Amino acid sequence: MQTLLIILIILASVLLSFLVLIQNPKGGGLASGFAGGTNLMGVKRTGDILEKGTWGLVIAIMIFSLVINVMSPSAGSGGGGLTEQITPTAPATSPLPPAGAPTAVPEADTAQ
Protein backbone atom coordinates (compact mmCIF):
# COMPACT_ATOMS: atom_id res chain seq x y z
CA MET A 1 0.00 0.00 0.00
CA GLN A 2 2.83 2.36 0.85
CA THR A 3 4.54 1.64 -2.48
CA LEU A 4 1.33 2.42 -4.35
CA LEU A 5 0.99 5.76 -2.57
CA ILE A 6 4.61 6.67 -3.35
CA ILE A 7 4.05 5.85 -7.03
CA LEU A 8 0.89 7.98 -7.03
CA ILE A 9 2.77 10.92 -5.46
CA ILE A 10 5.52 10.69 -8.09
CA LEU A 11 2.97 10.47 -10.91
CA ALA A 12 0.98 13.42 -9.56
CA SER A 13 4.18 15.46 -9.18
CA VAL A 14 5.20 14.85 -12.79
CA LEU A 15 1.71 15.72 -14.06
CA LEU A 16 1.67 18.84 -11.88
CA SER A 17 4.96 20.05 -13.32
CA PHE A 18 3.62 19.59 -16.86
CA LEU A 19 0.41 21.45 -16.03
CA VAL A 20 2.33 24.36 -14.55
CA LEU A 21 4.61 24.57 -17.57
CA ILE A 22 1.68 24.47 -20.04
CA GLN A 23 -0.16 27.42 -18.48
CA ASN A 24 0.22 30.94 -19.79
CA PRO A 25 1.66 33.46 -17.35
CA LYS A 26 -1.05 35.51 -15.65
CA GLY A 27 1.04 38.46 -14.53
CA GLY A 28 4.43 39.69 -13.47
CA GLY A 29 4.44 38.16 -10.01
CA LEU A 30 6.04 40.51 -7.49
CA ALA A 31 7.12 42.93 -10.20
CA SER A 32 3.50 43.64 -11.19
CA GLY A 33 2.70 45.03 -7.75
CA PHE A 34 5.33 47.75 -8.10
CA ALA A 35 4.93 48.49 -11.82
CA GLY A 36 2.06 50.93 -11.62
CA GLY A 37 -1.53 50.88 -12.85
CA THR A 38 -1.06 50.18 -16.56
CA ASN A 39 -2.39 46.63 -16.32
CA LEU A 40 -5.59 46.97 -14.30
CA MET A 41 -7.56 43.97 -15.52
CA GLY A 42 -4.71 41.48 -15.90
CA VAL A 43 -4.08 39.18 -18.84
CA LYS A 44 -6.54 36.82 -20.44
CA ARG A 45 -7.14 33.78 -18.22
CA THR A 46 -5.84 30.39 -19.21
CA GLY A 47 -8.21 27.48 -19.49
CA ASP A 48 -10.06 26.75 -16.29
CA ILE A 49 -9.39 23.05 -16.72
CA LEU A 50 -5.64 23.65 -16.37
CA GLU A 51 -6.12 25.65 -13.19
CA LYS A 52 -8.54 23.15 -11.68
CA GLY A 53 -6.20 20.30 -12.62
CA THR A 54 -3.30 22.09 -10.92
CA TRP A 55 -5.25 22.57 -7.69
CA GLY A 56 -6.55 19.01 -7.82
CA LEU A 57 -3.07 17.54 -8.17
CA VAL A 58 -1.70 19.71 -5.36
CA ILE A 59 -4.50 18.59 -3.04
CA ALA A 60 -3.97 14.95 -4.09
CA ILE A 61 -0.25 15.15 -3.27
CA MET A 62 -1.06 16.59 0.16
CA ILE A 63 -3.62 13.88 0.90
CA PHE A 64 -1.32 11.07 -0.27
CA SER A 65 1.50 12.44 1.89
CA LEU A 66 -0.72 12.60 4.97
CA VAL A 67 -1.98 9.06 4.39
CA ILE A 68 1.58 7.76 4.11
CA ASN A 69 2.50 9.54 7.34
CA VAL A 70 -0.44 8.06 9.25
CA MET A 71 0.06 4.52 7.92
CA SER A 72 3.84 4.17 8.01
CA PRO A 73 5.70 2.91 11.07
CA SER A 74 7.70 5.52 12.91
CA ALA A 75 11.48 5.22 13.09
CA GLY A 76 11.85 6.09 16.79
CA SER A 77 9.41 3.64 18.31
CA GLY A 78 8.87 0.04 17.38
CA GLY A 79 5.14 0.54 16.83
CA GLY A 80 2.96 1.62 13.96
CA GLY A 81 2.21 5.02 12.52
CA LEU A 82 0.95 8.32 13.82
CA THR A 83 -2.13 6.87 15.52
CA GLU A 84 0.02 4.81 17.89
CA GLN A 85 2.12 7.84 18.71
CA ILE A 86 -0.98 9.81 19.69
CA THR A 87 -2.48 7.21 22.05
CA PRO A 88 -0.80 7.30 25.47
CA THR A 89 0.69 4.11 26.85
CA ALA A 90 1.51 3.17 30.43
CA PRO A 91 5.21 3.35 31.39
CA ALA A 92 6.91 -0.06 31.50
CA THR A 93 9.38 0.78 34.28
CA SER A 94 8.69 0.69 38.01
CA PRO A 95 8.99 3.89 40.03
CA LEU A 96 12.31 4.66 41.70
CA PRO A 97 12.66 4.17 45.50
CA PRO A 98 12.65 7.32 47.62
CA ALA A 99 16.05 8.93 47.98
CA GLY A 100 15.69 9.80 51.67
CA ALA A 101 18.23 7.53 53.39
CA PRO A 102 21.74 6.78 52.10
CA THR A 103 22.67 3.16 51.56
CA ALA A 104 24.76 1.49 54.26
CA VAL A 105 28.34 0.49 53.49
CA PRO A 106 29.22 -3.07 54.60
CA GLU A 107 31.79 -3.22 57.44
CA ALA A 108 34.02 -5.68 55.57
CA ASP A 109 34.85 -3.03 52.99
CA THR A 110 35.87 -0.41 55.57
CA ALA A 111 38.25 -2.54 57.69
CA GLN A 112 41.88 -2.59 56.67
Backbone atoms as SQL, in Angstrom:
CREATE TABLE atoms (id INTEGER PRIMARY KEY, chain TEXT, resi INTEGER, resn TEXT, atom TEXT, x REAL, y REAL, z REAL);
INSERT INTO atoms VALUES
  (1, 'A', 1, 'MET', 'N', 0.816, -1.191, 0.000),
  (2, 'A', 1, 'MET', 'CA', 0.000, 0.000, 0.000),
  (3, 'A', 1, 'MET', 'C', 0.861, 1.257, 0.000),
  (4, 'A', 2, 'GLN', 'N', 1.939, 1.201, 0.786),
  (5, 'A', 2, 'GLN', 'CA', 2.827, 2.358, 0.852),
  (6, 'A', 2, 'GLN', 'C', 3.529, 2.582, -0.490),
  (7, 'A', 3, 'THR', 'N', 3.902, 1.520, -1.163),
  (8, 'A', 3, 'THR', 'CA', 4.544, 1.644, -2.476),
  (9, 'A', 3, 'THR', 'C', 3.586, 2.248, -3.497),
  (10, 'A', 4, 'LEU', 'N', 2.333, 1.848, -3.448),
  (11, 'A', 4, 'LEU', 'CA', 1.330, 2.415, -4.346),
  (12, 'A', 4, 'LEU', 'C', 1.169, 3.913, -4.117),
  (13, 'A', 5, 'LEU', 'N', 1.132, 4.329, -2.869),
  (14, 'A', 5, 'LEU', 'CA', 0.987, 5.758, -2.571),
  (15, 'A', 5, 'LEU', 'C', 2.214, 6.554, -3.027),
  (16, 'A', 6, 'ILE', 'N', 3.395, 5.979, -2.892),
  (17, 'A', 6, 'ILE', 'CA', 4.605, 6.668, -3.350),
  (18, 'A', 6, 'ILE', 'C', 4.591, 6.813, -4.868),
  (19, 'A', 7, 'ILE', 'N', 4.154, 5.769, -5.562),
  (20, 'A', 7, 'ILE', 'CA', 4.051, 5.846, -7.031),
  (21, 'A', 7, 'ILE', 'C', 3.027, 6.903, -7.439),
  (22, 'A', 8, 'LEU', 'N', 1.901, 6.972, -6.721),
  (23, 'A', 8, 'LEU', 'CA', 0.886, 7.980, -7.030),
  (24, 'A', 8, 'LEU', 'C', 1.401, 9.402, -6.782),
  (25, 'A', 9, 'ILE', 'N', 2.197, 9.590, -5.739),
  (26, 'A', 9, 'ILE', 'CA', 2.770, 10.916, -5.464),
  (27, 'A', 9, 'ILE', 'C', 3.737, 11.318, -6.576),
  (28, 'A', 10, 'ILE', 'N', 4.563, 10.388, -7.016),
  (29, 'A', 10, 'ILE', 'CA', 5.520, 10.695, -8.092),
  (30, 'A', 10, 'ILE', 'C', 4.782, 11.010, -9.387),
  (31, 'A', 11, 'LEU', 'N', 3.752, 10.225, -9.705),
  (32, 'A', 11, 'LEU', 'CA', 2.970, 10.467, -10.914),
  (33, 'A', 11, 'LEU', 'C', 2.254, 11.818, -10.853),
  (34, 'A', 12, 'ALA', 'N', 1.662, 12.133, -9.708),
  (35, 'A', 12, 'ALA', 'CA', 0.977, 13.423, -9.560),
  (36, 'A', 12, 'ALA', 'C', 1.966, 14.582, -9.632),
  (37, 'A', 13, 'SER', 'N', 3.168, 14.401, -9.116),
  (38, 'A', 13, 'SER', 'CA', 4.180, 15.463, -9.182),
  (39, 'A', 13, 'SER', 'C', 4.617, 15.738, -10.615),
  (40, 'A', 14, 'VAL', 'N', 4.803, 14.680, -11.389),
  (41, 'A', 14, 'VAL', 'CA', 5.200, 14.852, -12.794),
  (42, 'A', 14, 'VAL', 'C', 4.084, 15.537, -13.581),
  (43, 'A', 15, 'LEU', 'N', 2.837, 15.087, -13.372),
  (44, 'A', 15, 'LEU', 'CA', 1.706, 15.720, -14.055),
  (45, 'A', 15, 'LEU', 'C', 1.544, 17.180, -13.636),
  (46, 'A', 16, 'LEU', 'N', 1.770, 17.468, -12.368),
  (47, 'A', 16, 'LEU', 'CA', 1.667, 18.840, -11.878),
  (48, 'A', 16, 'LEU', 'C', 2.712, 19.736, -12.526),
  (49, 'A', 17, 'SER', 'N', 3.920, 19.232, -12.679),
  (50, 'A', 17, 'SER', 'CA', 4.955, 20.053, -13.318),
  (51, 'A', 17, 'SER', 'C', 4.610, 20.331, -14.779),
  (52, 'A', 18, 'PHE', 'N', 4.040, 19.352, -15.478),
  (53, 'A', 18, 'PHE', 'CA', 3.623, 19.590, -16.864),
  (54, 'A', 18, 'PHE', 'C', 2.478, 20.604, -16.937),
  (55, 'A', 19, 'LEU', 'N', 1.517, 20.495, -16.025),
  (56, 'A', 19, 'LEU', 'CA', 0.406, 21.448, -16.031),
  (57, 'A', 19, 'LEU', 'C', 0.865, 22.873, -15.747),
  (58, 'A', 20, 'VAL', 'N', 1.828, 23.013, -14.857),
  (59, 'A', 20, 'VAL', 'CA', 2.334, 24.356, -14.546),
  (60, 'A', 20, 'VAL', 'C', 3.097, 24.922, -15.746),
  (61, 'A', 21, 'LEU', 'N', 3.853, 24.081, -16.422),
  (62, 'A', 21, 'LEU', 'CA', 4.609, 24.567, -17.572),
  (63, 'A', 21, 'LEU', 'C', 3.724, 24.886, -18.773),
  (64, 'A', 22, 'ILE', 'N', 2.579, 24.227, -18.906),
  (65, 'A', 22, 'ILE', 'CA', 1.684, 24.467, -20.035),
  (66, 'A', 22, 'ILE', 'C', 0.967, 25.809, -19.914),
  (67, 'A', 23, 'GLN', 'N', 0.657, 26.229, -18.681),
  (68, 'A', 23, 'GLN', 'CA', -0.163, 27.416, -18.478),
  (69, 'A', 23, 'GLN', 'C', 0.531, 28.685, -18.942),
  (70, 'A', 24, 'ASN', 'N', -0.284, 29.619, -19.426),
  (71, 'A', 24, 'ASN', 'CA', 0.224, 30.940, -19.787),
  (72, 'A', 24, 'ASN', 'C', 0.453, 31.756, -18.520),
  (73, 'A', 25, 'PRO', 'N', 1.460, 32.627, -18.533),
  (74, 'A', 25, 'PRO', 'CA', 1.662, 33.465, -17.354),
  (75, 'A', 25, 'PRO', 'C', 0.497, 34.434, -17.176),
  (76, 'A', 26, 'LYS', 'N', 0.105, 34.665, -15.925),
  (77, 'A', 26, 'LYS', 'CA', -1.045, 35.515, -15.652),
  (78, 'A', 26, 'LYS', 'C', -0.638, 36.910, -15.223),
  (79, 'A', 27, 'GLY', 'N', 0.613, 37.153, -14.976),
  (80, 'A', 27, 'GLY', 'CA', 1.038, 38.462, -14.526),
  (81, 'A', 27, 'GLY', 'C', 2.521, 38.449, -14.237),
  (82, 'A', 28, 'GLY', 'N', 3.004, 39.553, -13.710),
  (83, 'A', 28, 'GLY', 'CA', 4.427, 39.686, -13.469),
  (84, 'A', 28, 'GLY', 'C', 4.888, 39.236, -12.109),
  (85, 'A', 29, 'GLY', 'N', 4.035, 38.609, -11.336),
  (86, 'A', 29, 'GLY', 'CA', 4.436, 38.162, -10.012),
  (87, 'A', 29, 'GLY', 'C', 4.635, 39.346, -9.078),
  (88, 'A', 30, 'LEU', 'N', 5.760, 39.400, -8.399),
  (89, 'A', 30, 'LEU', 'CA', 6.038, 40.513, -7.487),
  (90, 'A', 30, 'LEU', 'C', 6.279, 41.811, -8.244),
  (91, 'A', 31, 'ALA', 'N', 6.822, 41.728, -9.434),
  (92, 'A', 31, 'ALA', 'CA', 7.120, 42.933, -10.202),
  (93, 'A', 31, 'ALA', 'C', 5.848, 43.666, -10.606),
  (94, 'A', 32, 'SER', 'N', 4.731, 42.979, -10.773),
  (95, 'A', 32, 'SER', 'CA', 3.500, 43.641, -11.192),
  (96, 'A', 32, 'SER', 'C', 2.929, 44.522, -10.093),
  (97, 'A', 33, 'GLY', 'N', 3.204, 44.214, -8.854),
  (98, 'A', 33, 'GLY', 'CA', 2.702, 45.033, -7.753),
  (99, 'A', 33, 'GLY', 'C', 3.366, 46.391, -7.688),
  (100, 'A', 34, 'PHE', 'N', 4.593, 46.502, -8.170),
  (101, 'A', 34, 'PHE', 'CA', 5.333, 47.754, -8.105),
  (102, 'A', 34, 'PHE', 'C', 5.391, 48.477, -9.449),
  (103, 'A', 35, 'ALA', 'N', 4.779, 47.936, -10.484),
  (104, 'A', 35, 'ALA', 'CA', 4.931, 48.491, -11.824),
  (105, 'A', 35, 'ALA', 'C', 3.990, 49.645, -12.122),
  (106, 'A', 36, 'GLY', 'N', 2.989, 49.847, -11.341),
  (107, 'A', 36, 'GLY', 'CA', 2.057, 50.931, -11.624),
  (108, 'A', 36, 'GLY', 'C', 0.723, 50.385, -12.068),
  (109, 'A', 37, 'GLY', 'N', -0.161, 51.272, -12.535),
  (110, 'A', 37, 'GLY', 'CA', -1.527, 50.877, -12.850),
  (111, 'A', 37, 'GLY', 'C', -1.796, 50.685, -14.319),
  (112, 'A', 38, 'THR', 'N', -0.821, 50.339, -15.132),
  (113, 'A', 38, 'THR', 'CA', -1.062, 50.180, -16.562),
  (114, 'A', 38, 'THR', 'C', -1.838, 48.916, -16.884),
  (115, 'A', 39, 'ASN', 'N', -1.743, 47.910, -16.054),
  (116, 'A', 39, 'ASN', 'CA', -2.392, 46.630, -16.324),
  (117, 'A', 39, 'ASN', 'C', -3.451, 46.380, -15.248),
  (118, 'A', 40, 'LEU', 'N', -4.592, 47.043, -15.355),
  (119, 'A', 40, 'LEU', 'CA', -5.593, 46.966, -14.298),
  (120, 'A', 40, 'LEU', 'C', -6.367, 45.654, -14.308),
  (121, 'A', 41, 'MET', 'N', -6.702, 45.154, -15.448),
  (122, 'A', 41, 'MET', 'CA', -7.559, 43.974, -15.517),
  (123, 'A', 41, 'MET', 'C', -6.774, 42.668, -15.629),
  (124, 'A', 42, 'GLY', 'N', -5.490, 42.706, -15.787),
  (125, 'A', 42, 'GLY', 'CA', -4.706, 41.482, -15.901),
  (126, 'A', 42, 'GLY', 'C', -4.752, 40.919, -17.312),
  (127, 'A', 43, 'VAL', 'N', -4.100, 39.792, -17.516),
  (128, 'A', 43, 'VAL', 'CA', -4.080, 39.176, -18.842),
  (129, 'A', 43, 'VAL', 'C', -5.255, 38.222, -18.969),
  (130, 'A', 44, 'LYS', 'N', -5.466, 37.765, -20.186),
  (131, 'A', 44, 'LYS', 'CA', -6.544, 36.824, -20.439),
  (132, 'A', 44, 'LYS', 'C', -6.271, 35.518, -19.683),
  (133, 'A', 45, 'ARG', 'N', -7.296, 34.987, -19.051),
  (134, 'A', 45, 'ARG', 'CA', -7.136, 33.785, -18.223),
  (135, 'A', 45, 'ARG', 'C', -6.855, 32.557, -19.080),
  (136, 'A', 46, 'THR', 'N', -6.059, 31.664, -18.531),
  (137, 'A', 46, 'THR', 'CA', -5.837, 30.387, -19.213),
  (138, 'A', 46, 'THR', 'C', -7.067, 29.516, -19.011),
  (139, 'A', 47, 'GLY', 'N', -7.058, 28.364, -19.618),
  (140, 'A', 47, 'GLY', 'CA', -8.212, 27.478, -19.495),
  (141, 'A', 47, 'GLY', 'C', -8.462, 27.091, -18.051),
  (142, 'A', 48, 'ASP', 'N', -9.719, 27.104, -17.664),
  (143, 'A', 48, 'ASP', 'CA', -10.063, 26.751, -16.289),
  (144, 'A', 48, 'ASP', 'C', -9.719, 25.308, -15.968),
  (145, 'A', 49, 'ILE', 'N', -9.708, 24.455, -16.979),
  (146, 'A', 49, 'ILE', 'CA', -9.387, 23.053, -16.716),
  (147, 'A', 49, 'ILE', 'C', -7.934, 22.890, -16.273),
  (148, 'A', 50, 'LEU', 'N', -7.037, 23.717, -16.801),
  (149, 'A', 50, 'LEU', 'CA', -5.636, 23.646, -16.372),
  (150, 'A', 50, 'LEU', 'C', -5.499, 24.093, -14.925),
  (151, 'A', 51, 'GLU', 'N', -6.212, 25.156, -14.563),
  (152, 'A', 51, 'GLU', 'CA', -6.121, 25.653, -13.187),
  (153, 'A', 51, 'GLU', 'C', -6.749, 24.676, -12.202),
  (154, 'A', 52, 'LYS', 'N', -7.894, 24.122, -12.565),
  (155, 'A', 52, 'LYS', 'CA', -8.538, 23.145, -11.681),
  (156, 'A', 52, 'LYS', 'C', -7.708, 21.868, -11.572),
  (157, 'A', 53, 'GLY', 'N', -7.080, 21.473, -12.668),
  (158, 'A', 53, 'GLY', 'CA', -6.198, 20.304, -12.619),
  (159, 'A', 53, 'GLY', 'C', -4.991, 20.530, -11.736),
  (160, 'A', 54, 'THR', 'N', -4.442, 21.753, -11.772),
  (161, 'A', 54, 'THR', 'CA', -3.303, 22.085, -10.922),
  (162, 'A', 54, 'THR', 'C', -3.686, 21.996, -9.448),
  (163, 'A', 55, 'TRP', 'N', -4.809, 22.619, -9.089),
  (164, 'A', 55, 'TRP', 'CA', -5.246, 22.569, -7.695),
  (165, 'A', 55, 'TRP', 'C', -5.598, 21.152, -7.270),
  (166, 'A', 56, 'GLY', 'N', -6.211, 20.393, -8.158),
  (167, 'A', 56, 'GLY', 'CA', -6.553, 19.007, -7.821),
  (168, 'A', 56, 'GLY', 'C', -5.329, 18.149, -7.559),
  (169, 'A', 57, 'LEU', 'N', -4.293, 18.324, -8.377),
  (170, 'A', 57, 'LEU', 'CA', -3.067, 17.535, -8.172),
  (171, 'A', 57, 'LEU', 'C', -2.330, 17.961, -6.902),
  (172, 'A', 58, 'VAL', 'N', -2.348, 19.252, -6.594),
  (173, 'A', 58, 'VAL', 'CA', -1.698, 19.711, -5.360),
  (174, 'A', 58, 'VAL', 'C', -2.410, 19.130, -4.144),
  (175, 'A', 59, 'ILE', 'N', -3.733, 19.153, -4.160),
  (176, 'A', 59, 'ILE', 'CA', -4.501, 18.592, -3.042),
  (177, 'A', 59, 'ILE', 'C', -4.287, 17.077, -2.953),
  (178, 'A', 60, 'ALA', 'N', -4.208, 16.394, -4.096),
  (179, 'A', 60, 'ALA', 'CA', -3.974, 14.949, -4.093),
  (180, 'A', 60, 'ALA', 'C', -2.612, 14.610, -3.494),
  (181, 'A', 61, 'ILE', 'N', -1.587, 15.393, -3.837),
  (182, 'A', 61, 'ILE', 'CA', -0.248, 15.145, -3.273),
  (183, 'A', 61, 'ILE', 'C', -0.268, 15.334, -1.763),
  (184, 'A', 62, 'MET', 'N', -0.967, 16.366, -1.293),
  (185, 'A', 62, 'MET', 'CA', -1.059, 16.588, 0.161),
  (186, 'A', 62, 'MET', 'C', -1.766, 15.431, 0.861),
  (187, 'A', 63, 'ILE', 'N', -2.858, 14.974, 0.286),
  (188, 'A', 63, 'ILE', 'CA', -3.617, 13.878, 0.904),
  (189, 'A', 63, 'ILE', 'C', -2.805, 12.585, 0.901),
  (190, 'A', 64, 'PHE', 'N', -2.147, 12.276, -0.214),
  (191, 'A', 64, 'PHE', 'CA', -1.316, 11.070, -0.271),
  (192, 'A', 64, 'PHE', 'C', -0.181, 11.128, 0.759),
  (193, 'A', 65, 'SER', 'N', 0.411, 12.295, 0.922),
  (194, 'A', 65, 'SER', 'CA', 1.500, 12.440, 1.892),
  (195, 'A', 65, 'SER', 'C', 1.004, 12.240, 3.322),
  (196, 'A', 66, 'LEU', 'N', -0.165, 12.791, 3.633),
  (197, 'A', 66, 'LEU', 'CA', -0.721, 12.600, 4.974),
  (198, 'A', 66, 'LEU', 'C', -1.085, 11.142, 5.228),
  (199, 'A', 67, 'VAL', 'N', -1.614, 10.466, 4.227),
  (200, 'A', 67, 'VAL', 'CA', -1.982, 9.059, 4.389),
  (201, 'A', 67, 'VAL', 'C', -0.736, 8.203, 4.615),
  (202, 'A', 68, 'ILE', 'N', 0.334, 8.497, 3.899),
  (203, 'A', 68, 'ILE', 'CA', 1.584, 7.756, 4.113),
  (204, 'A', 68, 'ILE', 'C', 2.108, 7.991, 5.523),
  (205, 'A', 69, 'ASN', 'N', 2.011, 9.226, 6.002),
  (206, 'A', 69, 'ASN', 'CA', 2.504, 9.537, 7.345),
  (207, 'A', 69, 'ASN', 'C', 1.697, 8.819, 8.411),
  (208, 'A', 70, 'VAL', 'N', 0.404, 8.723, 8.252),
  (209, 'A', 70, 'VAL', 'CA', -0.437, 8.057, 9.250),
  (210, 'A', 70, 'VAL', 'C', -0.224, 6.551, 9.220),
  (211, 'A', 71, 'MET', 'N', -0.038, 5.975, 8.041),
  (212, 'A', 71, 'MET', 'CA', 0.055, 4.521, 7.921),
  (213, 'A', 71, 'MET', 'C', 1.448, 3.954, 8.169),
  (214, 'A', 72, 'SER', 'N', 2.489, 4.729, 7.940),
  (215, 'A', 72, 'SER', 'CA', 3.837, 4.168, 8.006),
  (216, 'A', 72, 'SER', 'C', 4.304, 4.033, 9.449),
  (217, 'A', 73, 'PRO', 'N', 5.146, 3.046, 9.722),
  (218, 'A', 73, 'PRO', 'CA', 5.698, 2.911, 11.073),
  (219, 'A', 73, 'PRO', 'C', 6.720, 4.010, 11.334),
  (220, 'A', 74, 'SER', 'N', 6.753, 4.459, 12.572),
  (221, 'A', 74, 'SER', 'CA', 7.699, 5.522, 12.913),
  (222, 'A', 74, 'SER', 'C', 9.070, 4.928, 13.171),
  (223, 'A', 75, 'ALA', 'N', 10.107, 5.706, 12.945),
  (224, 'A', 75, 'ALA', 'CA', 11.478, 5.216, 13.087),
  (225, 'A', 75, 'ALA', 'C', 11.899, 5.131, 14.548),
  (226, 'A', 76, 'GLY', 'N', 11.419, 6.041, 15.400),
  (227, 'A', 76, 'GLY', 'CA', 11.851, 6.090, 16.790),
  (228, 'A', 76, 'GLY', 'C', 11.294, 4.965, 17.628),
  (229, 'A', 77, 'SER', 'N', 10.026, 4.689, 17.505),
  (230, 'A', 77, 'SER', 'CA', 9.414, 3.635, 18.306),
  (231, 'A', 77, 'SER', 'C', 9.234, 2.390, 17.453),
  (232, 'A', 78, 'GLY', 'N', 9.022, 1.283, 18.102),
  (233, 'A', 78, 'GLY', 'CA', 8.868, 0.035, 17.382),
  (234, 'A', 78, 'GLY', 'C', 7.464, -0.181, 16.864),
  (235, 'A', 79, 'GLY', 'N', 6.538, 0.738, 17.167),
  (236, 'A', 79, 'GLY', 'CA', 5.141, 0.536, 16.827),
  (237, 'A', 79, 'GLY', 'C', 4.786, 0.991, 15.434),
  (238, 'A', 80, 'GLY', 'N', 3.499, 1.256, 15.261),
  (239, 'A', 80, 'GLY', 'CA', 2.965, 1.625, 13.958),
  (240, 'A', 80, 'GLY', 'C', 3.116, 3.098, 13.673),
  (241, 'A', 81, 'GLY', 'N', 2.126, 3.656, 13.027),
  (242, 'A', 81, 'GLY', 'CA', 2.205, 5.020, 12.522),
  (243, 'A', 81, 'GLY', 'C', 1.817, 6.067, 13.532),
  (244, 'A', 82, 'LEU', 'N', 1.263, 7.143, 13.026),
  (245, 'A', 82, 'LEU', 'CA', 0.949, 8.318, 13.817),
  (246, 'A', 82, 'LEU', 'C', -0.128, 8.033, 14.847),
  (247, 'A', 83, 'THR', 'N', -1.053, 7.144, 14.568),
  (248, 'A', 83, 'THR', 'CA', -2.131, 6.868, 15.517),
  (249, 'A', 83, 'THR', 'C', -1.596, 6.221, 16.789),
  (250, 'A', 84, 'GLU', 'N', -0.566, 5.405, 16.691),
  (251, 'A', 84, 'GLU', 'CA', 0.015, 4.807, 17.890),
  (252, 'A', 84, 'GLU', 'C', 0.857, 5.797, 18.668),
  (253, 'A', 85, 'GLN', 'N', 1.375, 6.816, 18.009),
  (254, 'A', 85, 'GLN', 'CA', 2.121, 7.844, 18.710),
  (255, 'A', 85, 'GLN', 'C', 1.193, 8.751, 19.492),
  (256, 'A', 86, 'ILE', 'N', -0.029, 8.915, 19.033),
  (257, 'A', 86, 'ILE', 'CA', -0.983, 9.806, 19.693),
  (258, 'A', 86, 'ILE', 'C', -1.552, 9.165, 20.938),
  (259, 'A', 87, 'THR', 'N', -1.872, 7.873, 20.897),
  (260, 'A', 87, 'THR', 'CA', -2.481, 7.208, 22.048),
  (261, 'A', 87, 'THR', 'C', -1.451, 7.020, 23.147),
  (262, 'A', 88, 'PRO', 'N', -1.773, 7.437, 24.372),
  (263, 'A', 88, 'PRO', 'CA', -0.804, 7.295, 25.470),
  (264, 'A', 88, 'PRO', 'C', -0.711, 5.837, 25.920),
  (265, 'A', 89, 'THR', 'N', 0.471, 5.448, 26.330),
  (266, 'A', 89, 'THR', 'CA', 0.690, 4.107, 26.854),
  (267, 'A', 89, 'THR', 'C', 1.232, 4.216, 28.265),
  (268, 'A', 90, 'ALA', 'N', 1.016, 3.193, 29.059),
  (269, 'A', 90, 'ALA', 'CA', 1.512, 3.171, 30.433),
  (270, 'A', 90, 'ALA', 'C', 3.018, 2.936, 30.429),
  (271, 'A', 91, 'PRO', 'N', 3.755, 3.572, 31.345),
  (272, 'A', 91, 'PRO', 'CA', 5.206, 3.347, 31.387),
  (273, 'A', 91, 'PRO', 'C', 5.519, 1.915, 31.814),
  (274, 'A', 92, 'ALA', 'N', 6.549, 1.335, 31.238),
  (275, 'A', 92, 'ALA', 'CA', 6.913, -0.057, 31.497),
  (276, 'A', 92, 'ALA', 'C', 7.846, -0.202, 32.691),
  (277, 'A', 93, 'THR', 'N', 8.425, 0.868, 33.181),
  (278, 'A', 93, 'THR', 'CA', 9.380, 0.782, 34.281),
  (279, 'A', 93, 'THR', 'C', 8.677, 1.022, 35.607),
  (280, 'A', 94, 'SER', 'N', 9.247, 0.467, 36.675),
  (281, 'A', 94, 'SER', 'CA', 8.694, 0.689, 38.008),
  (282, 'A', 94, 'SER', 'C', 9.234, 2.005, 38.565),
  (283, 'A', 95, 'PRO', 'N', 8.519, 2.614, 39.474),
  (284, 'A', 95, 'PRO', 'CA', 8.995, 3.889, 40.031),
  (285, 'A', 95, 'PRO', 'C', 10.258, 3.694, 40.856),
  (286, 'A', 96, 'LEU', 'N', 11.063, 4.722, 40.938),
  (287, 'A', 96, 'LEU', 'CA', 12.309, 4.663, 41.700),
  (288, 'A', 96, 'LEU', 'C', 12.021, 4.722, 43.200),
  (289, 'A', 97, 'PRO', 'N', 12.874, 4.090, 44.042),
  (290, 'A', 97, 'PRO', 'CA', 12.659, 4.173, 45.498),
  (291, 'A', 97, 'PRO', 'C', 12.952, 5.593, 45.983),
  (292, 'A', 98, 'PRO', 'N', 12.387, 5.969, 47.107),
  (293, 'A', 98, 'PRO', 'CA', 12.647, 7.319, 47.625),
  (294, 'A', 98, 'PRO', 'C', 14.119, 7.496, 47.980),
  (295, 'A', 99, 'ALA', 'N', 14.623, 8.667, 47.764),
  (296, 'A', 99, 'ALA', 'CA', 16.046, 8.934, 47.978),
  (297, 'A', 99, 'ALA', 'C', 16.290, 9.583, 49.326),
  (298, 'A', 100, 'GLY', 'N', 15.568, 9.176, 50.351),
  (299, 'A', 100, 'GLY', 'CA', 15.691, 9.805, 51.669),
  (300, 'A', 100, 'GLY', 'C', 16.927, 9.341, 52.433),
  (301, 'A', 101, 'ALA', 'N', 17.143, 8.053, 52.572),
  (302, 'A', 101, 'ALA', 'CA', 18.234, 7.529, 53.390),
  (303, 'A', 101, 'ALA', 'C', 19.363, 7.021, 52.504),
  (304, 'A', 102, 'PRO', 'N', 20.611, 7.311, 52.879),
  (305, 'A', 102, 'PRO', 'CA', 21.742, 6.777, 52.103),
  (306, 'A', 102, 'PRO', 'C', 21.891, 5.282, 52.357),
  (307, 'A', 103, 'THR', 'N', 22.486, 4.596, 51.412),
  (308, 'A', 103, 'THR', 'CA', 22.671, 3.158, 51.558),
  (309, 'A', 103, 'THR', 'C', 23.831, 2.897, 52.520),
  (310, 'A', 104, 'ALA', 'N', 23.733, 1.848, 53.286),
  (311, 'A', 104, 'ALA', 'CA', 24.761, 1.495, 54.260),
  (312, 'A', 104, 'ALA', 'C', 25.921, 0.804, 53.568),
  (313, 'A', 105, 'VAL', 'N', 27.132, 1.109, 54.030),
  (314, 'A', 105, 'VAL', 'CA', 28.337, 0.495, 53.491),
  (315, 'A', 105, 'VAL', 'C', 28.658, -0.721, 54.365),
  (316, 'A', 106, 'PRO', 'N', 28.883, -1.895, 53.786),
  (317, 'A', 106, 'PRO', 'CA', 29.224, -3.074, 54.599),
  (318, 'A', 106, 'PRO', 'C', 30.532, -2.851, 55.371),
  (319, 'A', 107, 'GLU', 'N', 30.631, -3.435, 56.587),
  (320, 'A', 107, 'GLU', 'CA', 31.792, -3.223, 57.436),
  (321, 'A', 107, 'GLU', 'C', 33.032, -3.939, 56.891),
  (322, 'A', 108, 'ALA', 'N', 32.877, -4.947, 56.109),
  (323, 'A', 108, 'ALA', 'CA', 34.023, -5.683, 55.573),
  (324, 'A', 108, 'ALA', 'C', 34.806, -4.809, 54.613),
  (325, 'A', 109, 'ASP', 'N', 34.162, -3.890, 53.945),
  (326, 'A', 109, 'ASP', 'CA', 34.854, -3.025, 52.990),
  (327, 'A', 109, 'ASP', 'C', 35.633, -1.917, 53.699),
  (328, 'A', 110, 'THR', 'N', 35.210, -1.535, 54.902),
  (329, 'A', 110, 'THR', 'CA', 35.866, -0.407, 55.573),
  (330, 'A', 110, 'THR', 'C', 37.061, -0.845, 56.415),
  (331, 'A', 111, 'ALA', 'N', 37.136, -2.094, 56.845),
  (332, 'A', 111, 'ALA', 'CA', 38.253, -2.545, 57.693),
  (333, 'A', 111, 'ALA', 'C', 39.483, -2.815, 56.849),
  (334, 'A', 112, 'GLN', 'N', 40.631, -2.374, 57.408),
  (335, 'A', 112, 'GLN', 'CA', 41.879, -2.586, 56.671),
  (336, 'A', 112, 'GLN', 'C', 42.868, -3.375, 57.459);
